[in-house]
Amino acid sequence: MIIPVIPVRTVGGRIMASRPVFSGTSVTMSGDLSGYKDVVSSLPDHTKDVPVIVIDIKGMQRKDIVPDILKNVKIRNELWFMTGIRNAGDVMDAFHGNMDKLIVPYHLTSDTLLKEITELSDSCIPSLFADEDGVLVRGKRKDIRTVIRTLEMMHFSKILIFDASGGSDLKKWHSVRDAADIIIPFCSAKDADAILSMGFADVMVSAAELS
């Protein structure tokens, strides 16, 4: 299935959305802002029964949770929410919001803290920011297959992967297609069918491209 991704931030007291822009572990928004509710209402019919991923841009930048976003982001779909989660305490704070699943950025935490998180909740999903040289973690890189194996041993059933290079080369997904049952890649709408045909059950696509 295709899972819409909506990055959001507050502008003048209103929650605005756009396209996500990835560079390293940085996530920003493109300049063509729309109201979050407008983006949600314009999602196509085939996304009505799939999860929707909302990215708290300021939370990611601050490595902390933005309370206004946490309280006011709502959607009828199953909500997967990504923000600046670092440890089990952040997880407890975040679940005061409306989400069904909480996405934990791998570069903001550690394997030890992730184990503590799994003991606290089974509703968390790790997200990796990776390029052709590996997974970005605190100014260095880890081998992506090693990281995937580590997360599998922690019994995570889903792993999100965002392309930290911002590119659209499909070859990078071939190297991890043997874990296609748990990996969910982020891609452009035009590449979604090609990646699904590799055996991946799901892909993430910017909601702005689907609208």
Secondary structure in CASP SS format (residue, H / E / C, confidence):
PFRMAT SS
TARGET T0000
AUTHOR 0000-0000-0000
METHOD secondary structure of the structure
MODEL  1
M C 1.00
I E 1.00
I E 1.00
P E 1.00
V E 1.00
I E 1.00
P E 1.00
V E 1.00
R E 1.00
T E 1.00
V E 1.00
G C 1.00
G C 1.00
R E 1.00
I E 1.00
M E 1.00
A E 1.00
S C 1.00
R C 1.00
P E 1.00
V E 1.00
F E 1.00
S E 1.00
G C 1.00
T C 1.00
S E 1.00
V E 1.00
T E 1.00
M E 1.00
S C 1.00
G C 1.00
D C 1.00
L C 1.00
S E 1.00
G E 1.00
Y H 1.00
K H 1.00
D H 1.00
V H 1.00
V H 1.00
S H 1.00
S C 1.00
L C 1.00
P C 1.00
D H 1.00
H H 1.00
T H 1.00
K C 1.00
D C 1.00
V C 1.00
P C 1.00
V E 1.00
I E 1.00
V E 1.00
I E 1.00
D E 1.00
I H 1.00
K H 1.00
G H 1.00
M H 1.00
Q H 1.00
R H 1.00
K C 1.00
D C 1.00
I C 1.00
V C 1.00
P H 1.00
D H 1.00
I H 1.00
L H 1.00
K H 1.00
N H 1.00
V C 1.00
K C 1.00
I C 1.00
R C 1.00
N C 1.00
E C 1.00
L E 1.00
W E 1.00
F E 1.00
M E 1.00
T C 1.00
G C 1.00
I C 1.00
R C 1.00
N C 1.00
A H 1.00
G H 1.00
D H 1.00
V H 1.00
M H 1.00
D H 1.00
A H 1.00
F C 1.00
H C 1.00
G C 1.00
N C 1.00
M C 1.00
D C 1.00
K E 1.00
L E 1.00
I E 1.00
V E 1.00
P E 1.00
Y H 1.00
H H 1.00
L H 1.00
T C 1.00
S C 1.00
D H 1.00
T H 1.00
L H 1.00
L H 1.00
K H 1.00
E H 1.00
I H 1.00
T H 1.00
E H 1.00
L H 1.00
S C 1.00
D C 1.00
S C 1.00
C E 1.00
I E 1.00
P E 1.00
S E 1.00
L E 1.00
F E 1.00
A E 1.00
D E 1.00
E C 1.00
D C 1.00
G E 1.00
V E 1.00
L E 1.00
V E 1.00
R C 1.00
G C 1.00
K E 1.00
R E 1.00
K E 1.00
D C 1.00
I H 1.00
R H 1.00
T H 1.00
V H 1.00
I H 1.00
R H 1.00
T H 1.00
L H 1.00
E H 1.00
M H 1.00
M C 1.00
H C 1.00
F C 1.00
S C 1.00
K C 1.00
I E 1.00
L E 1.00
I E 1.00
F E 1.00
D E 1.00
A C 1.00
S C 1.00
G C 1.00
G C 1.00
S C 1.00
D C 1.00
L C 1.00
K H 1.00
K H 1.00
W H 1.00
H H 1.00
S C 1.00
V C 1.00
R H 1.00
D H 1.00
A H 1.00
A C 1.00
D C 1.00
I C 1.00
I E 1.00
I E 1.00
P E 1.00
F E 1.00
C C 1.00
S C 1.00
A H 1.00
K H 1.00
D H 1.00
A H 1.00
D H 1.00
A H 1.00
I H 1.00
L H 1.00
S H 1.00
M C 1.00
G C 1.00
F C 1.00
A C 1.00
D C 1.00
V E 1.00
M E 1.00
V E 1.00
S E 1.00
A H 1.00
A H 1.00
E H 1.00
L H 1.00
S C 1.00
END
